[in-house]
Amino acid sequence: MTLHVTRISWEEHFIVSIQIAIDGPAGAGKSTVAKRVATRLAIPYIDTGAMYRSVTWSALQNNISLYDEQALVALVDNCDIQFIPGEPEQKVVLNGQEITTAIRTSDIGALVSTVATHALVREKLVQRQQQMVNTTLGVVMDGRDIGTHVLPLADVKFFLTASLHMRAKRRFDELVLKGYSGLYEDVVCFVAKRDELDETREASPLKKADDAVLLDTTALAIDEVVEMIIALCKYRQSQKRG
């Protein structure tokens, strides 16, 4: 697992050594927000969802059952996932092959929860996520168990949420841009089912960390959410520096 980092000074002219955990359900906007926050603070962004998607994609390519936990664990052991800076987004490379676009299909999105329910798979990927964090000064990481499990000691934790219909609309709009021609109602059902799977799985279920800041993004623009997070991060850093 490799994290390529381009280090620059941020808008306040000092390096931010801060760990930021962003959790939330599908469609809450956490990935988009996390990317923009990382860019503003000039620190790495680790997309944990892309890691689970990469394993799902690889399993399909290798005809491995998504219900075979041991086979998936063996697959993870042989997966070298790299995040490489790029425009307009960072590249995801698996065993030397770029799969940035391949893992963002609706088919992968519909299946990734099945892989994510396996406790041993999560354990393996969490270990890698924590190892990646140890290689950098600061980090923004988003997912569904970051503040509760992956980075329990993160400096700042956020839990982003929004109404079911707003989250479904956001996901629907994303899918339409990728060529989706299905019904909005089907996306609502998909998001609701994803919520159920994430919240009820035995291994690291989706839930708000006790010390996380809750942000309801239903009526907020992405830039507004980013500004709120940046403001709190600045405050926390100023407190640390005395």
C-alpha positions in Angstrom: 0.0 0.0 0.0 1.6 3.3 -1.1 0.5 6.9 -0.6 2.1 9.4 -2.9 2.1 12.9 -1.4 2.8 16.3 -2.9 3.6 18.6 0.0 3.0 22.3 -0.3 2.4 25.1 2.2 -1.2 25.9 2.9 -3.1 29.2 2.9 -1.9 30.2 6.5 1.8 29.4 5.5 2.3 26.5 7.9 2.1 22.8 7.6 -1.0 21.2 9.2 -0.2 18.2 11.2 -3.7 17.2 11.8 -5.7 14.0 11.4 -9.3 14.6 10.1 -11.8 11.8 10.2 -15.0 12.2 8.1 -17.7 9.5 8.3 -21.3 9.3 7.1 -23.8 7.3 5.0 -23.9 7.1 1.2 -24.7 10.4 -0.5 -23.8 12.6 2.5 -21.1 14.3 0.4 -18.2 13.1 2.6 -15.8 12.1 -0.3 -16.3 15.4 -2.2 -15.9 17.4 1.0 -12.8 15.3 2.2 -11.1 15.9 -1.2 -11.6 19.6 -1.0 -10.5 19.9 2.6 -7.4 17.9 1.9 -6.6 20.2 -1.1 -7.1 23.3 1.0 -4.9 22.1 3.8 -2.3 20.6 1.4 -2.4 17.2 3.2 -3.1 13.7 1.8 -6.6 12.4 1.3 -7.1 8.6 1.8 -10.3 7.3 0.2 -11.1 4.2 2.2 -14.1 3.6 0.1 -11.9 3.2 -3.0 -10.0 0.5 -1.2 -13.1 -1.6 -0.7 -14.2 -0.9 -4.2 -10.8 -2.0 -5.5 -11.1 -5.3 -3.6 -14.6 -5.8 -5.0 -13.4 -5.1 -8.6 -10.5 -7.4 -8.2 -12.7 -10.2 -6.9 -15.0 -9.9 -9.9 -12.0 -9.9 -12.2 -10.7 -13.1 -10.6 -14.0 -14.9 -10.3 -13.9 -14.9 -6.5 -17.2 -15.1 -4.7 -18.0 -11.9 -2.7 -19.3 -14.2 0.0 -16.1 -16.2 0.4 -14.3 -14.3 3.3 -11.1 -16.4 3.2 -10.7 -16.1 -0.5 -11.2 -12.3 -0.2 -8.6 -12.1 2.6 -6.1 -13.9 0.4 -7.0 -11.5 -2.4 -6.4 -8.5 -0.2 -3.0 -9.9 0.8 -2.0 -9.7 -2.9 -3.5 -6.3 -3.6 -1.1 -3.4 -3.8 -3.3 -0.3 -3.8 -1.8 3.1 -4.5 -3.3 6.6 -4.4 -1.4 8.9 -6.8 -2.1 12.7 -7.0 -3.8 13.7 -10.3 -6.3 16.1 -11.9 -9.2 16.4 -11.6 -8.9 13.6 -9.0 -6.3 11.3 -7.5 -5.6 8.1 -9.3 -6.3 4.7 -7.9 -3.8 2.1 -9.0 -4.1 -1.6 -8.2 -1.1 -3.9 -8.8 0.2 -1.4 -11.4 -3.2 -1.0 -13.2 -5.1 2.3 -13.0 -8.7 1.5 -12.0 -9.9 5.0 -11.0 -12.9 4.9 -13.3 -13.5 1.1 -13.3 -14.3 1.0 -9.6 -16.8 3.9 -9.8 -19.5 2.0 -11.8 -23.0 1.4 -10.4 -22.3 -2.3 -10.5 -19.3 -2.0 -8.1 -21.3 0.4 -5.9 -24.1 -2.2 -5.6 -21.7 -4.9 -4.5 -19.1 -3.2 -2.3 -21.3 -3.5 0.8 -21.1 -7.3 0.6 -17.3 -7.2 0.7 -17.3 -4.6 3.4 -19.4 -6.8 5.8 -16.6 -9.3 6.1 -14.8 -8.7 9.5 -11.4 -10.2 8.3 -11.4 -8.1 5.2 -12.1 -5.0 7.2 -9.4 -5.9 9.6 -6.8 -6.3 6.8 -7.8 -3.0 5.2 -7.9 -1.1 8.4 -4.4 -2.2 9.2 -3.3 -0.8 5.8 -5.2 2.4 6.3 -3.5 2.9 9.7 -0.1 2.1 8.1 -0.7 4.8 5.4 -1.5 7.4 8.1 1.8 6.6 9.8 3.7 7.7 6.7 2.4 11.3 6.6 2.2 14.3 8.9 -1.4 15.1 8.4 -4.3 13.3 6.7 -8.0 13.6 5.7 -9.7 10.2 5.7 -13.3 9.5 4.9 -15.4 6.3 5.2 -17.9 4.7 7.5 -15.8 3.7 10.5 -12.9 6.2 10.5 -13.7 8.1 13.7 -14.9 5.0 15.6 -12.4 2.4 14.5 -9.6 3.4 12.0 -8.6 6.7 13.6 -10.1 6.7 17.1 -7.6 9.4 18.2 -8.1 11.7 15.2 -7.7 15.4 16.1 -11.0 16.3 14.5 -14.0 14.1 13.7 -17.0 14.8 11.6 -20.1 12.8 10.8 -21.9 14.1 7.7 -25.5 13.2 7.1 -28.5 14.4 5.0 -32.1 13.3 4.4 -32.5 10.1 2.5 -34.1 11.8 -0.5 -31.3 14.4 -0.7 -28.7 11.7 -0.5 -30.5 9.6 -3.2 -30.8 12.7 -5.4 -27.1 13.4 -5.2 -26.3 9.7 -6.0 -28.8 9.7 -8.8 -27.3 12.9 -10.3 -23.8 11.3 -10.1 -25.0 8.1 -11.9 -26.8 10.1 -14.6 -23.5 11.8 -15.5 -22.0 8.3 -15.9 -24.8 7.2 -18.2 -27.3 5.8 -15.8 -30.8 5.6 -17.3 -32.7 4.0 -14.4 -35.3 5.4 -12.1 -34.8 7.8 -9.3 -37.0 5.6 -7.1 -34.6 2.7 -7.6 -31.7 4.8 -6.3 -33.7 5.7 -3.2 -34.2 2.0 -2.5 -30.5 1.4 -3.1 -29.4 4.1 -0.7 -31.8 3.0 1.9 -30.6 -0.6 1.6 -27.0 0.5 1.8 -27.8 2.4 5.0 -29.3 -0.8 6.5 -26.3 -2.9 5.5 -23.8 -0.4 6.8 -25.6 0.2 10.1 -26.4 -3.4 11.0 -23.2 -5.2 10.0 -21.3 -6.9 12.9 -17.9 -5.6 11.9 -17.5 -1.8 12.6 -21.0 -0.7 11.8 -21.7 2.9 10.6 -22.3 5.1 13.6 -21.3 8.6 14.8 -18.3 8.7 17.1 -19.1 10.2 20.5 -16.7 13.1 19.9 -17.6 13.7 16.3 -19.2 16.9 15.1 -22.5 16.2 13.4 -23.1 18.2 10.2 -26.4 17.8 8.4 -25.7 18.7 4.8 -29.3 18.5 3.5 -29.5 22.3 2.9 -25.8 23.1 2.6 -23.7 23.5 -0.5 -20.4 21.5 -0.6 -18.4 24.7 -0.2 -20.3 25.7 2.9 -19.5 22.3 4.5 -15.9 22.6 3.6 -15.6 26.1 5.1 -17.2 24.8 8.4 -14.7 22.0 8.6 -11.7 24.2 7.7 -12.8 26.8 10.3 -12.9 24.1 13.1 -9.6 22.6 12.0 -8.0 26.1 12.2 -9.4 26.5 15.7 -8.2 23.1 16.9 -4.7 23.8 15.5 -4.6 27.2 17.2 -5.5 25.5 20.5 -2.8 22.9 20.1 -0.2 25.6 19.4 -1.2 27.5 22.5 
